[in-house]
Amino acid sequence: MDYLEEEIKKKLKYNLQEQEIIKKMNIKPEIFLPLIFSLKFGGNWSYKTEKDNVRLMAIKDKVTKYDPQEKVGYTMETIYLFSNPVVIREEGGVLRLEKCSEKQEREIVERPYIVEVDADDIIKAVLHPGKLKIKVEHITGSLTLEGSLAYGVSHEMDHLMGQDEEHPKFLWDFNYELL
């Protein structure tokens, strides 16, 4: 068996595993879609289904574990998938430059530092590259997220709710200063 044939078999097996986990979790396949996108393409994703009018978002966190003595490590990814998310509480305000796939330029936005978000269904997936495992579980209750996770929730909720900033500031609004 050649390399290409072996890779195709691995991909088919992986896709079958996705279908199995969806079936075991008793959810519709389209609900799992943002999580699949986050795993396969990286980043945060949001999506609205046309048929059932379901709002979905996947928010990814990355944490690197590193052993300075051995000079090896790995980056663990945790993805939270929310079905029909609702922001319960926001706290703080952080300015940041953001680039969205729907826009051509990075723009300055203010996002909360902390968000509490609830949903009809919350699924947590933890990807461990050292063990080649993706552990998936249902989460009950709301989640309080900080920092980049809170920014991600705020950004994706803007997509789901169809909100845009009226007078955005862009990178070209900055001024260079030589020190």
Phi, psi and omega in degrees: 000132181275170184302313182299317179297320179296318179295320178298317178298319178298317180294319178296318178298318179298314179298324176294322177297320176302314180297321179296315182293323177298316180295315181295327181277354177058049177234160177287143182305322182294337178293328182281347187306311179299326177293318178299317178298317180297319178293314187279324186246350181085168174079185178265151182219147170224156187200139174245129177278140180284314187295308186259357182055048178258134177259131184229144173211144175241127181241128186252137173242141178235130178229125180264128174256127184221134176258106183294335179289313181276343182060041176221159178188193178202160176248115178277136176247132174241126181242129176255124179253124182245131174255122185053060182290149176225126176278120181273321185208142172234146180219138176079173178213129181231125175279140178203157172272133183230144174236125181248148180297337181276350182238156183270341186236153172286140178229157179276127178227157172252127181236153176291153176274331179230135171228144169250125185231137176240168182199165174300322181213136176234128178240135179248129177237128179243119182258122180246105184292336179286328181259354183055044181233147171235108180266129185236136179209154172280143177247137176254143179087174181280164177239140173254121184240146182236162172061229186296331176293318178295319178300315181299317178300313181300315181297310183292327176295324175302317178297313184294328182266356179070035182258139175227148176290137184289314183234075184291155172254145184239177180303323182288355173278350177284158173238133175287148176220122179273128179261000000 
